[in-house]
Amino acid sequence: MGNKAYNAEMEKLQVALVRWQQQAIEKGERALVIFEGRDAAGKDGTIKRIIEHLSPRNTRAVSLPKPSDRERCQWYFQRYIDHLPAAGEIVLFNRSWYNRAGVEPVMGFCTKAEHKLFLRQVTTLETMLIEDGVKLIKIWLDISREEQASRLDERRTDPVKALKVSPLDAVAQEKWDDYSGARDEMLMRTSTAVAPWTCVRGDRKKKARPAVIRHLLDQLAPGKLLKGLDPVDPEILFPFDQTALKNGRLAR
């Protein structure tokens, strides 16, 4: 997709998002979007494009640091609760409580028992949020091993991207298979009928970003706001099912 076509599509999608938010504020709707994915899969850039023209007062992108000593002694989900949306708000988690399903078990930051407990509790928590009226959307951004290597190398060499460099970058490729296994278990155990995962092939940013915004609009916006928007490409964005782990739709 060329820049002109990409910018034109993004403008239409962002206008629709603004119109949705105007109605959501008026109606007091609450929306929570969870972004998870491989390192360098494009979470930051995608979230930036989503919130670019939304109301700062009603929009929050949340990316929590590692827990404090006190937070480590709390119920695991407790530090996330304060960041849940109030009436008229949309909150986007740039990584979320699903750290305990990916980074933490792979890197040894939690015990096996803590990991198992998380997988048992998280679906109950999400069901409670949805029953209370929160619109919950869960997105997994996936990229190939080769694309991840290229993006991580670009981070290390581009001074503008220096703040994106993380100590975890150094082992992302080394532990690729471990992260794949953790991803597979997370998706299989926590994609439910009420809170399913949606997967996005993120190697091509100009395809992935519009697809994500279109999906958000599908889930959040009244039908009339979708008029004139292109449908989502199922090769780029698709609901998770176990066949995706074997047929190449998710990177191995």
FIKOLZA-1660 file (N, C-alpha, C; in steps of 0.1 Angstrom, whole numbers, plus 5000, padded with zeros to 4 digits):
% residues 252
   i   px   py   pz ch aa at
   1 5008 4988 5000  A  M  N
   1 5000 5000 5000  A  M CA
   1 5009 5012 5000  A  M  C
   2 5006 5022 4991  A  G  N
   2 5014 5034 4990  A  G CA
   2 5010 5043 5001  A  G  C
   3 5018 5054 5003  A  N  N
   3 5016 5063 5014  A  N CA
   3 5002 5071 5012  A  N  C
   4 4999 5074 4999  A  K  N
   4 4987 5082 4997  A  K CA
   4 4975 5074 5000  A  K  C
   5 4974 5061 4996  A  A  N
   5 4963 5053 4999  A  A CA
   5 4962 5050 5014  A  A  C
   6 4974 5047 5020  A  Y  N
   6 4974 5044 5034  A  Y CA
   6 4969 5056 5042  A  Y  C
   7 4973 5068 5039  A  N  N
   7 4969 5080 5046  A  N CA
   7 4954 5083 5044  A  N  C
   8 4949 5080 5032  A  A  N
   8 4935 5083 5030  A  A CA
   8 4926 5073 5038  A  A  C
   9 4931 5060 5038  A  E  N
   9 4923 5050 5046  A  E CA
   9 4924 5053 5061  A  E  C
  10 4935 5057 5066  A  M  N
  10 4936 5060 5080  A  M CA
  10 4928 5072 5084  A  M  C
  11 4927 5082 5075  A  E  N
  11 4919 5094 5078  A  E CA
  11 4904 5090 5079  A  E  C
  12 4899 5081 5070  A  K  N
  12 4885 5077 5071  A  K CA
  12 4883 5069 5084  A  K  C
  13 4892 5061 5088  A  L  N
  13 4891 5053 5100  A  L CA
  13 4891 5061 5113  A  L  C
  14 4900 5071 5113  A  Q  N
  14 4902 5080 5124  A  Q CA
  14 4890 5089 5126  A  Q  C
  15 4884 5093 5115  A  V  N
  15 4872 5101 5116  A  V CA
  15 4861 5093 5122  A  V  C
  16 4860 5081 5118  A  A  N
  16 4849 5072 5123  A  A CA
  16 4852 5069 5138  A  A  C
  17 4864 5068 5142  A  L  N
  17 4867 5066 5156  A  L CA
  17 4863 5079 5164  A  L  C
  18 4866 5090 5159  A  V  N
  18 4862 5103 5166  A  V CA
  18 4847 5103 5168  A  V  C
  19 4840 5100 5157  A  R  N
  19 4825 5100 5158  A  R CA
  19 4820 5090 5168  A  R  C
  20 4826 5078 5168  A  W  N
  20 4822 5068 5178  A  W CA
  20 4825 5073 5192  A  W  C
  21 4836 5080 5194  A  Q  N
  21 4839 5084 5208  A  Q CA
  21 4829 5095 5212  A  Q  C
  22 4825 5104 5203  A  Q  N
  22 4815 5114 5207  A  Q CA
  22 4802 5107 5212  A  Q  C
  23 4798 5097 5206  A  Q  N
  23 4786 5090 5210  A  Q CA
  23 4789 5082 5223  A  Q  C
  24 4801 5076 5224  A  A  N
  24 4804 5068 5236  A  A CA
  24 4805 5077 5249  A  A  C
  25 4810 5089 5247  A  I  N
  25 4810 5099 5258  A  I CA
  25 4796 5102 5262  A  I  C
  26 4788 5105 5253  A  E  N
  26 4774 5109 5256  A  E CA
  26 4766 5098 5263  A  E  C
  27 4769 5085 5258  A  K  N
  27 4762 5074 5264  A  K CA
  27 4768 5068 5277  A  K  C
  28 4781 5073 5280  A  G  N
  28 4788 5067 5291  A  G CA
  28 4793 5054 5290  A  G  C
  29 4797 5050 5277  A  E  N
  29 4802 5037 5275  A  E CA
  29 4816 5035 5280  A  E  C
  30 4820 5023 5283  A  R  N
  30 4833 5020 5288  A  R CA
  30 4840 5009 5279  A  R  C
  31 4852 5012 5274  A  A  N
  31 4858 5003 5265  A  A CA
  31 4873 5001 5270  A  A  C
  32 4877 4988 5269  A  L  N
  32 4890 4984 5273  A  L CA
  32 4896 4976 5262  A  L  C
  33 4907 4980 5257  A  V  N
  33 4914 4973 5246  A  V CA
  33 4928 4968 5251  A  V  C
  34 4930 4955 5250  A  I  N
  34 4942 4949 5255  A  I CA
  34 4951 4946 5243  A  I  C
  35 4963 4951 5242  A  F  N
  35 4973 4948 5232  A  F CA
  35 4984 4939 5237  A  F  C
  36 4985 4928 5232  A  E  N
  36 4997 4919 5235  A  E CA
  36 5003 4915 5222  A  E  C
  37 5015 4910 5223  A  G  N
  37 5022 4906 5211  A  G CA
  37 5037 4903 5213  A  G  C
  38 5044 4899 5203  A  R  N
  38 5058 4897 5203  A  R CA
  38 5065 4910 5205  A  R  C
  39 5077 4910 5210  A  D  N
  39 5085 4922 5211  A  D CA
  39 5087 4928 5197  A  D  C
  40 5085 4941 5195  A  A  N
  40 5086 4948 5182  A  A CA
  40 5075 4944 5173  A  A  C
  41 5064 4939 5178  A  A  N
  41 5053 4936 5169  A  A CA
  41 5045 4948 5164  A  A  C
  42 5047 4960 5170  A  G  N
  42 5040 4972 5165  A  G CA
  42 5029 4977 5175  A  G  C
  43 5029 4973 5187  A  K  N
  43 5019 4978 5197  A  K CA
  43 5020 4993 5198  A  K  C
  44 5032 4999 5200  A  D  N
  44 5033 5013 5203  A  D CA
  44 5027 5021 5191  A  D  C
  45 5031 5018 5179  A  G  N
  45 5027 5025 5167  A  G CA
  45 5012 5024 5165  A  G  C
  46 5007 5012 5167  A  T  N
  46 4993 5010 5165  A  T CA
  46 4984 5018 5174  A  T  C
  47 4988 5018 5187  A  I  N
  47 4981 5025 5197  A  I CA
  47 4982 5040 5194  A  I  C
  48 4994 5045 5190  A  K  N
  48 4995 5059 5187  A  K CA
  48 4986 5063 5176  A  K  C
  49 4984 5055 5166  A  R  N
  49 4975 5059 5155  A  R CA
  49 4960 5058 5159  A  R  C
  50 4957 5050 5169  A  I  N
  50 4943 5049 5174  A  I CA
  50 4939 5061 5181  A  I  C
  51 4948 5066 5190  A  I  N
  51 4945 5077 5199  A  I CA
  51 4948 5090 5194  A  I  C
  52 4954 5091 5182  A  E  N
  52 4960 5103 5177  A  E CA
  52 4950 5115 5177  A  E  C
  53 4937 5112 5174  A  H  N
  53 4927 5123 5173  A  H CA
  53 4916 5122 5183  A  H  C
  54 4917 5113 5193  A  L  N
  54 4907 5111 5203  A  L CA
  54 4909 5121 5214  A  L  C
  55 4899 5122 5223  A  S  N
  55 4899 5131 5234  A  S CA
  55 4909 5127 5244  A  S  C
  56 4919 5135 5248  A  P  N
  56 4928 5132 5258  A  P CA
  56 4922 5130 5272  A  P  C
  57 4911 5136 5274  A  R  N
  57 4904 5135 5287  A  R CA
  57 4896 5122 5288  A  R  C
  58 4893 5116 5277  A  N  N
  58 4885 5103 5277  A  N CA
  58 4893 5091 5272  A  N  C
  59 4906 5093 5269  A  T  N
  59 4914 5083 5263  A  T CA
  59 4926 5081 5271  A  T  C
  60 4930 5069 5275  A  R  N
  60 4942 5066 5282  A  R CA
  60 4949 5054 5277  A  R  C
  61 4962 5056 5273  A  A  N
  61 4970 5045 5270  A  A CA
  61 4979 5041 5282  A  A  C
  62 4978 5029 5287  A  V  N
  62 4984 5025 5299  A  V CA
  62 4995 5015 5296  A  V  C
  63 5007 5018 5301  A  S  N
  63 5018 5008 5300  A  S CA
  63 5026 5008 5313  A  S  C
  64 5022 4999 5322  A  L  N
  64 5027 4999 5335  A  L CA
  64 5042 4994 5336  A  L  C
  65 5050 5000 5345  A  P  N
  65 5063 4995 5347  A  P CA
  65 5063 4982 5355  A  P  C
  66 5075 4977 5358  A  K  N
  66 5075 4965 5366  A  K CA
  66 5070 4968 5380  A  K  C
  67 5063 4958 5386  A  P  N
  67 5057 4961 5399  A  P CA
  67 5066 4964 5410  A  P  C
  68 5062 4973 5419  A  S  N
  68 5070 4976 5431  A  S CA
  68 5070 4965 5441  A  S  C
  69 5078 4966 5451  A  D  N
  69 5078 4956 5462  A  D CA
  69 5064 4954 5468  A  D  C
  70 5057 4965 5470  A  R  N
  70 5044 4964 5476  A  R CA
  70 5034 4957 5467  A  R  C
  71 5035 4961 5454  A  E  N
  71 5026 4955 5444  A  E CA
  71 5028 4940 5442  A  E  C
  72 5040 4936 5444  A  R  N
  72 5043 4921 5443  A  R CA
  72 5036 4913 5454  A  R  C
  73 5033 4920 5465  A  C  N
  73 5026 4914 5477  A  C CA
  73 5011 4914 5475  A  C  C
  74 5006 4921 5465  A  Q  N
  74 4991 4922 5463  A  Q CA
  74 4986 4911 5454  A  Q  C
  75 4973 4910 5453  A  W  N
  75 4966 4902 5443  A  W CA
  75 4972 4906 5430  A  W  C
  76 4975 4897 5421  A  Y  N
  76 4982 4900 5409  A  Y CA
  76 4975 4911 5401  A  Y  C
  77 4962 4910 5400  A  F  N
  77 4954 4919 5391  A  F CA
  77 4952 4933 5398  A  F  C
  78 4955 4935 5410  A  Q  N
  78 4951 4946 5418  A  Q CA
  78 4956 4959 5412  A  Q  C
  79 4969 4960 5407  A  R  N
  79 4974 4972 5402  A  R CA
  79 4968 4976 5389  A  R  C
  80 4962 4967 5382  A  Y  N
  80 4955 4971 5369  A  Y CA
  80 4941 4976 5372  A  Y  C
  81 4935 4973 5383  A  I  N
  81 4921 4977 5385  A  I CA
  81 4919 4992 5385  A  I  C
  82 4928 5000 5390  A  D  N
  82 4927 5014 5391  A  D CA
  82 4927 5020 5377  A  D  C
  83 4932 5013 5367  A  H  N
  83 4933 5019 5354  A  H CA
  83 4921 5015 5345  A  H  C
  84 4911 5008 5350  A  L  N
  84 4900 5004 5342  A  L CA
  84 4892 5016 5338  A  L  C
  85 4885 5016 5327  A  P  N
  85 4877 5028 5322  A  P CA
  85 4865 5031 5331  A  P  C
  86 4863 5044 5333  A  A  N
  86 4850 5049 5338  A  A CA
  86 4841 5053 5327  A  A  C
  87 4829 5058 5330  A  A  N
  87 4819 5061 5320  A  A CA
  87 4825 5071 5310  A  A  C
  88 4823 5068 5297  A  G  N
  88 4828 5077 5286  A  G CA
  88 4842 5075 5283  A  G  C
  89 4849 5065 5288  A  E  N
  89 4864 5064 5286  A  E CA
  89 4867 5052 5277  A  E  C
  90 4878 5053 5270  A  I  N
  90 4885 5041 5264  A  I CA
  90 4899 5040 5270  A  I  C
  91 4902 5028 5274  A  V  N
  91 4916 5026 5279  A  V CA
  91 4922 5015 5271  A  V  C
  92 4935 5018 5267  A  L  N
  92 4942 5008 5259  A  L CA
  92 4954 5004 5267  A  L  C
  93 4955 4991 5270  A  F  N
  93 4966 4985 5277  A  F CA
  93 4977 4981 5267  A  F  C
  94 4989 4987 5268  A  N  N
  94 5000 4984 5260  A  N CA
  94 5008 4973 5268  A  N  C
  95 5005 4961 5267  A  R  N
  95 5008 4950 5276  A  R CA
  95 4999 4952 5288  A  R  C
  96 4996 4941 5294  A  S  N
  96 4985 4941 5304  A  S CA
  96 4988 4930 5314  A  S  C
  97 4977 4925 5321  A  W  N
  97 4978 4914 5330  A  W CA
  97 4983 4902 5323  A  W  C
  98 4983 4902 5310  A  Y  N
  98 4988 4890 5303  A  Y CA
  98 5003 4889 5303  A  Y  C
  99 5010 4899 5309  A  N  N
  99 5024 4897 5311  A  N CA
  99 5027 4883 5319  A  N  C
 100 5017 4880 5327  A  R  N
 100 5019 4867 5335  A  R CA
 100 5016 4855 5326  A  R  C
 101 5012 4857 5314  A  A  N
 101 5011 4845 5305  A  A CA
 101 5022 4845 5294  A  A  C
 102 5030 4855 5294  A  G  N
 102 5041 4855 5284  A  G CA
 102 5055 4858 5289  A  G  C
 103 5057 4871 5291  A  V  N
 103 5071 4875 5296  A  V CA
 103 5075 4869 5309  A  V  C
 104 5066 4869 5319  A  E  N
 104 5069 4864 5332  A  E CA
 104 5073 4849 5333  A  E  C
 105 5065 4840 5327  A  P  N
 105 5069 4826 5328  A  P CA
 105 5081 4823 5319  A  P  C
 106 5082 4830 5308  A  V  N
 106 5094 4827 5299  A  V CA
 106 5107 4832 5306  A  V  C
 107 5106 4844 5312  A  M  N
 107 5118 4849 5318  A  M CA
 107 5120 4845 5333  A  M  C
 108 5111 4837 5338  A  G  N
 108 5113 4833 5352  A  G CA
 108 5109 4843 5362  A  G  C
 109 5101 4853 5358  A  F  N
 109 5097 4864 5367  A  F CA
 109 5085 4859 5376  A  F  C
 110 5079 4848 5374  A  C  N
 110 5068 4843 5382  A  C CA
 110 5070 4828 5384  A  C  C
 111 5064 4822 5393  A  T  N
 111 5065 4807 5396  A  T CA
 111 5055 4800 5387  A  T  C
 112 5057 4787 5385  A  K  N
 112 5047 4779 5377  A  K CA
 112 5033 4779 5384  A  K  C
 113 5033 4779 5397  A  A  N
 113 5020 4780 5404  A  A CA
 113 5013 4793 5401  A  A  C
 114 5021 4804 5401  A  E  N
 114 5015 4817 5399  A  E CA
 114 5010 4818 5384  A  E  C
 115 5017 4812 5375  A  H  N
 115 5013 4812 5361  A  H CA
 115 5000 4804 5360  A  H  C
 116 4999 4793 5366  A  K  N
 116 4987 4784 5365  A  K CA
 116 4975 4791 5372  A  K  C
 117 4977 4798 5383  A  L  N
 117 4966 4805 5390  A  L CA
 117 4961 4817 5381  A  L  C
 118 4970 4824 5374  A  F  N
 118 4966 4834 5365  A  F CA
 118 4957 4829 5354  A  F  C
 119 4961 4818 5348  A  L  N
 119 4953 4813 5337  A  L CA
 119 4939 4808 5342  A  L  C
 120 4938 4804 5355  A  R  N
 120 4925 4801 5360  A  R CA
 120 4916 4813 5363  A  R  C
 121 4923 4824 5368  A  Q  N
 121 4915 4835 5373  A  Q CA
 121 4912 4845 5362  A  Q  C
 122 4920 4846 5351  A  V  N
 122 4918 4858 5342  A  V CA
 122 4905 4857 5335  A  V  C
 123 4901 4845 5331  A  T  N
 123 4888 4845 5323  A  T CA
 123 4876 4848 5332  A  T  C
 124 4877 4845 5345  A  T  N
 124 4866 4849 5354  A  T CA
 124 4866 4864 5355  A  T  C
 125 4878 4870 5357  A  L  N
 125 4878 4885 5358  A  L CA
 125 4873 4892 5346  A  L  C
 126 4876 4887 5334  A  E  N
 126 4872 4893 5322  A  E CA
 126 4857 4892 5320  A  E  C
 127 4852 4880 5324  A  T  N
 127 4837 4878 5323  A  T CA
 127 4830 4888 5332  A  T  C
 128 4835 4890 5344  A  M  N
 128 4829 4899 5353  A  M CA
 128 4829 4914 5348  A  M  C
 129 4840 4918 5341  A  L  N
 129 4841 4931 5335  A  L CA
 129 4830 4932 5324  A  L  C
 130 4829 4922 5316  A  I  N
 130 4819 4923 5305  A  I CA
 130 4805 4923 5310  A  I  C
 131 4802 4915 5320  A  E  N
 131 4789 4915 5326  A  E CA
 131 4785 4928 5332  A  E  C
 132 4796 4936 5337  A  D  N
 132 4793 4949 5343  A  D CA
 132 4792 4960 5332  A  D  C
 133 4793 4956 5319  A  G  N
 133 4791 4966 5309  A  G CA
 133 4804 4971 5302  A  G  C
 134 4815 4966 5306  A  V  N
 134 4828 4970 5299  A  V CA
 134 4829 4963 5285  A  V  C
 135 4832 4970 5275  A  K  N
 135 4834 4964 5262  A  K CA
 135 4849 4961 5261  A  K  C
 136 4852 4948 5261  A  L  N
 136 4866 4943 5262  A  L CA
 136 4870 4937 5249  A  L  C
 137 4881 4942 5244  A  I  N
 137 4887 4937 5231  A  I CA
 137 4901 4933 5233  A  I  C
 138 4905 4921 5229  A  K  N
 138 4918 4916 5231  A  K CA
 138 4925 4913 5218  A  K  C
 139 4936 4919 5216  A  I  N
 139 4943 4918 5203  A  I CA
 139 4957 4913 5205  A  I  C
 140 4960 4903 5197  A  W  N
 140 4974 4897 5197  A  W CA
 140 4981 4901 5184  A  W  C
 141 4992 4908 5185  A  L  N
 141 4999 4912 5173  A  L CA
 141 5011 4903 5171  A  L  C
 142 5011 4896 5159  A  D  N
 142 5021 4886 5156  A  D CA
 142 5030 4890 5145  A  D  C
 143 5043 4887 5146  A  I  N
 143 5052 4889 5135  A  I CA
 143 5061 4877 5133  A  I  C
 144 5068 4877 5121  A  S  N
 144 5077 4866 5119  A  S CA
 144 5090 4868 5126  A  S  C
 145 5097 4857 5128  A  R  N
 145 5110 4858 5134  A  R CA
 145 5120 4867 5127  A  R  C
 146 5119 4867 5114  A  E  N
 146 5128 4875 5106  A  E CA
 146 5125 4890 5107  A  E  C
 147 5112 4893 5107  A  E  N
 147 5108 4907 5108  A  E CA
 147 5111 4912 5122  A  E  C
 148 5109 4904 5132  A  Q  N
 148 5113 4908 5146  A  Q CA
 148 5128 4911 5147  A  Q  C
 149 5136 4903 5141  A  A  N
 149 5151 4905 5141  A  A CA
 149 5154 4918 5135  A  A  C
 150 5148 4921 5123  A  S  N
 150 5150 4933 5116  A  S CA
 150 5146 4946 5124  A  S  C
 151 5135 4945 5131  A  R  N
 151 5130 4957 5139  A  R CA
 151 5138 4959 5151  A  R  C
 152 5143 4948 5157  A  L  N
 152 5151 4949 5169  A  L CA
 152 5165 4955 5166  A  L  C
 153 5170 4951 5154  A  D  N
 153 5182 4957 5150  A  D CA
 153 5181 4972 5147  A  D  C
 154 5170 4975 5141  A  E  N
 154 5167 4990 5138  A  E CA
 154 5166 4998 5151  A  E  C
 155 5160 4992 5161  A  R  N
 155 5160 4999 5174  A  R CA
 155 5174 5002 5179  A  R  C
 156 5183 4992 5178  A  R  N
 156 5196 4994 5183  A  R CA
 156 5204 5004 5176  A  R  C
 157 5201 5006 5163  A  T  N
 157 5210 5015 5155  A  T CA
 157 5204 5029 5152  A  T  C
 158 5190 5030 5154  A  D  N
 158 5184 5043 5151  A  D CA
 158 5183 5051 5164  A  D  C
 159 5190 5062 5165  A  P  N
 159 5190 5070 5178  A  P CA
 159 5176 5075 5182  A  P  C
 160 5167 5077 5172  A  V  N
 160 5153 5082 5175  A  V CA
 160 5145 5071 5182  A  V  C
 161 5149 5058 5181  A  K  N
 161 5142 5047 5187  A  K CA
 161 5149 5042 5199  A  K  C
 162 5159 5050 5205  A  A  N
 162 5167 5045 5216  A  A CA
 162 5158 5042 5228  A  A  C
 163 5148 5050 5230  A  L  N
 163 5139 5048 5242  A  L CA
 163 5131 5035 5241  A  L  C
 164 5130 5029 5229  A  K  N
 164 5123 5017 5228  A  K CA
 164 5131 5005 5232  A  K  C
 165 5144 5006 5233  A  V  N
 165 5153 4995 5236  A  V CA
 165 5150 4990 5250  A  V  C
 166 5149 4977 5251  A  S  N
 166 5146 4971 5264  A  S CA
 166 5156 4960 5267  A  S  C
 167 5159 4957 5279  A  P  N
 167 5168 4945 5282  A  P CA
 167 5162 4932 5277  A  P  C
 168 5149 4932 5276  A  L  N
 168 5143 4919 5271  A  L CA
 168 5145 4917 5256  A  L  C
 169 5148 4928 5249  A  D  N
 169 5151 4927 5234  A  D CA
 169 5162 4917 5232  A  D  C
 170 5172 4916 5241  A  A  N
 170 5184 4908 5238  A  A CA
 170 5181 4893 5238  A  A  C
 171 5170 4889 5244  A  V  N
 171 5166 4875 5245  A  V CA
 171 5154 4872 5237  A  V  C
 172 5148 4881 5230  A  A  N
 172 5136 4879 5223  A  A CA
 172 5138 4868 5212  A  A  C
 173 5149 4869 5205  A  Q  N
 173 5152 4859 5194  A  Q CA
 173 5157 4846 5200  A  Q  C
 174 5165 4847 5210  A  E  N
 174 5170 4835 5217  A  E CA
 174 5159 4827 5223  A  E  C
 175 5149 4833 5228  A  K  N
 175 5138 4826 5235  A  K CA
 175 5126 4825 5226  A  K  C
 176 5127 4826 5213  A  W  N
 176 5116 4827 5204  A  W CA
 176 5107 4815 5206  A  W  C
 177 5112 4803 5206  A  D  N
 177 5104 4791 5208  A  D CA
 177 5097 4791 5221  A  D  C
 178 5103 4795 5232  A  D  N
 178 5097 4796 5245  A  D CA
 178 5085 4806 5245  A  D  C
 179 5087 4817 5238  A  Y  N
 179 5076 4827 5237  A  Y CA
 179 5065 4821 5228  A  Y  C
 180 5068 4814 5218  A  S  N
 180 5058 4807 5210  A  S CA
 180 5049 4798 5218  A  S  C
 181 5056 4790 5226  A  G  N
 181 5048 4781 5235  A  G CA
 181 5040 4788 5245  A  G  C
 182 5045 4799 5251  A  A  N
 182 5037 4806 5260  A  A CA
 182 5025 4813 5253  A  A  C
 183 5027 4818 5241  A  R  N
 183 5016 4824 5233  A  R CA
 183 5005 4814 5230  A  R  C
 184 5010 4802 5226  A  D  N
 184 5000 4792 5222  A  D CA
 184 4991 4788 5234  A  D  C
 185 4997 4786 5246  A  E  N
 185 4990 4782 5258  A  E CA
 185 4980 4794 5262  A  E  C
 186 4985 4806 5261  A  M  N
 186 4977 4817 5265  A  M CA
 186 4965 4818 5256  A  M  C
 187 4967 4818 5243  A  L  N
 187 4956 4819 5234  A  L CA
 187 4946 4808 5236  A  L  C
 188 4950 4796 5237  A  M  N
 188 4941 4784 5239  A  M CA
 188 4934 4785 5252  A  M  C
 189 4940 4789 5263  A  R  N
 189 4934 4789 5276  A  R CA
 189 4925 4801 5279  A  R  C
 190 4928 4812 5272  A  T  N
 190 4921 4825 5276  A  T CA
 190 4912 4831 5265  A  T  C
 191 4911 4824 5253  A  S  N
 191 4902 4829 5243  A  S CA
 191 4889 4823 5245  A  S  C
 192 4879 4830 5250  A  T  N
 192 4866 4825 5254  A  T CA
 192 4855 4831 5245  A  T  C
 193 4843 4825 5246  A  A  N
 193 4832 4830 5238  A  A CA
 193 4829 4844 5241  A  A  C
 194 4830 4848 5254  A  V  N
 194 4827 4862 5258  A  V CA
 194 4839 4871 5256  A  V  C
 195 4851 4866 5257  A  A  N
 195 4863 4875 5256  A  A CA
 195 4873 4868 5247  A  A  C
 196 4870 4868 5234  A  P  N
 196 4879 4861 5224  A  P CA
 196 4892 4869 5221  A  P  C
 197 4902 4862 5216  A  W  N
 197 4914 4869 5211  A  W CA
 197 4912 4871 5196  A  W  C
 198 4916 4883 5191  A  T  N
 198 4917 4885 5177  A  T CA
 198 4932 4887 5174  A  T  C
 199 4936 4880 5163  A  C  N
 199 4951 4879 5159  A  C CA
 199 4953 4888 5147  A  C  C
 200 4965 4894 5147  A  V  N
 200 4968 4903 5136  A  V CA
 200 4982 4900 5131  A  V  C
 201 4983 4898 5118  A  R  N
 201 4997 4896 5112  A  R CA
 201 5003 4910 5110  A  R  C
 202 5014 4912 5118  A  G  N
 202 5019 4926 5119  A  G CA
 202 5031 4929 5111  A  G  C
 203 5035 4920 5102  A  D  N
 203 5048 4922 5094  A  D CA
 203 5047 4935 5086  A  D  C
 204 5035 4937 5081  A  R  N
 204 5033 4949 5072  A  R CA
 204 5024 4959 5080  A  R  C
 205 5031 4970 5085  A  K  N
 205 5024 4979 5094  A  K CA
 205 5012 4986 5087  A  K  C
 206 5014 4989 5074  A  K  N
 206 5004 4997 5067  A  K CA
 206 4991 4988 5064  A  K  C
 207 4992 4975 5066  A  K  N
 207 4981 4966 5065  A  K CA
 207 4975 4964 5079  A  K  C
 208 4984 4962 5089  A  A  N
 208 4980 4958 5102  A  A CA
 208 4973 4970 5110  A  A  C
 209 4978 4982 5109  A  R  N
 209 4972 4993 5117  A  R CA
 209 4958 4996 5112  A  R  C
 210 4955 4998 5099  A  P  N
 210 4941 5000 5095  A  P CA
 210 4932 4988 5099  A  P  C
 211 4937 4976 5098  A  A  N
 211 4929 4964 5102  A  A CA
 211 4925 4965 5116  A  A  C
 212 4934 4969 5125  A  V  N
 212 4931 4969 5139  A  V CA
 212 4920 4980 5142  A  V  C
 213 4922 4992 5136  A  I  N
 213 4912 5002 5138  A  I CA
 213 4898 4998 5133  A  I  C
 214 4898 4992 5121  A  R  N
 214 4886 4987 5116  A  R CA
 214 4879 4977 5125  A  R  C
 215 4887 4968 5131  A  H  N
 215 4882 4958 5140  A  H CA
 215 4876 4965 5152  A  H  C
 216 4883 4975 5158  A  L  N
 216 4877 4983 5169  A  L CA
 216 4864 4989 5166  A  L  C
 217 4863 4995 5154  A  L  N
 217 4850 5001 5150  A  L CA
 217 4840 4990 5148  A  L  C
 218 4843 4978 5143  A  D  N
 218 4833 4968 5142  A  D CA
 218 4828 4964 5156  A  D  C
 219 4836 4964 5166  A  Q  N
 219 4832 4960 5179  A  Q CA
 219 4825 4970 5187  A  Q  C
 220 4829 4983 5184  A  L  N
 220 4824 4994 5193  A  L CA
 220 4814 5003 5187  A  L  C
 221 4814 5005 5174  A  A  N
 221 4807 5016 5167  A  A CA
 221 4793 5011 5162  A  A  C
 222 4783 5020 5162  A  P  N
 222 4770 5017 5156  A  P CA
 222 4773 5014 5141  A  P  C
 223 4764 5006 5135  A  G  N
 223 4766 5003 5121  A  G CA
 223 4767 5014 5111  A  G  C
 224 4760 5025 5114  A  K  N
 224 4760 5036 5104  A  K CA
 224 4774 5043 5103  A  K  C
 225 4782 5041 5114  A  L  N
 225 4795 5047 5113  A  L CA
 225 4805 5039 5105  A  L  C
 226 4801 5027 5101  A  L  N
 226 4810 5018 5093  A  L CA
 226 4807 5020 5078  A  L  C
 227 4797 5028 5075  A  K  N
 227 4794 5029 5061  A  K CA
 227 4805 5036 5053  A  K  C
 228 4809 5029 5042  A  G  N
 228 4820 5034 5034  A  G CA
 228 4834 5030 5037  A  G  C
 229 4835 5022 5048  A  L  N
 229 4848 5017 5052  A  L CA
 229 4850 5003 5046  A  L  C
 230 4862 5001 5042  A  D  N
 230 4866 4988 5037  A  D CA
 230 4865 4977 5047  A  D  C
 231 4861 4965 5044  A  P  N
 231 4861 4954 5054  A  P CA
 231 4875 4950 5057  A  P  C
 232 4876 4943 5068  A  V  N
 232 4889 4938 5073  A  V CA
 232 4894 4926 5064  A  V  C
 233 4907 4926 5060  A  D  N
 233 4913 4915 5052  A  D CA
 233 4915 4904 5062  A  D  C
 234 4908 4892 5059  A  P  N
 234 4910 4881 5068  A  P CA
 234 4924 4874 5068  A  P  C
 235 4932 4878 5058  A  E  N
 235 4945 4873 5058  A  E CA
 235 4954 4881 5068  A  E  C
 236 4949 4893 5072  A  I  N
 236 4957 4902 5081  A  I CA
 236 4951 4901 5095  A  I  C
 237 4938 4900 5097  A  L  N
 237 4932 4900 5110  A  L CA
 237 4921 4889 5110  A  L  C
 238 4922 4881 5121  A  F  N
 238 4912 4870 5122  A  F CA
 238 4910 4866 5136  A  F  C
 239 4898 4860 5139  A  P  N
 239 4896 4855 5153  A  P CA
 239 4905 4843 5155  A  P  C
 240 4910 4842 5167  A  F  N
 240 4918 4830 5171  A  F CA
 240 4910 4818 5171  A  F  C
 241 4916 4807 5165  A  D  N
 241 4911 4794 5167  A  D CA
 241 4924 4785 5166  A  D  C
 242 4923 4773 5172  A  Q  N
 242 4935 4764 5173  A  Q CA
 242 4941 4761 5160  A  Q  C
 243 4934 4761 5149  A  T  N
 243 4940 4758 5136  A  T CA
 243 4951 4768 5132  A  T  C
 244 4950 4780 5138  A  A  N
 244 4960 4790 5134  A  A CA
 244 4974 4787 5140  A  A  C
 245 4974 4778 5149  A  L  N
 245 4987 4774 5155  A  L CA
 245 4994 4764 5146  A  L  C
 246 4987 4758 5136  A  K  N
 246 4993 4748 5128  A  K CA
 246 4993 4751 5113  A  K  C
 247 4985 4760 5109  A  N  N
 247 4984 4763 5094  A  N CA
 247 4992 4775 5089  A  N  C
 248 5000 4780 5098  A  G  N
 248 5009 4791 5094  A  G CA
 248 5004 4805 5096  A  G  C
 249 4991 4807 5101  A  R  N
 249 4986 4820 5103  A  R CA
 249 4993 4827 5114  A  R  C
 250 4998 4820 5124  A  L  N
 250 5006 4825 5135  A  L CA
 250 5020 4820 5133  A  L  C
 251 5030 4829 5135  A  A  N
 251 5044 4826 5132  A  A CA
 251 5049 4815 5142  A  A  C
 252 5057 4806 5136  A  R  N
 252 5063 4795 5144  A  R CA
 252 5078 4798 5146  A  R  C
% end
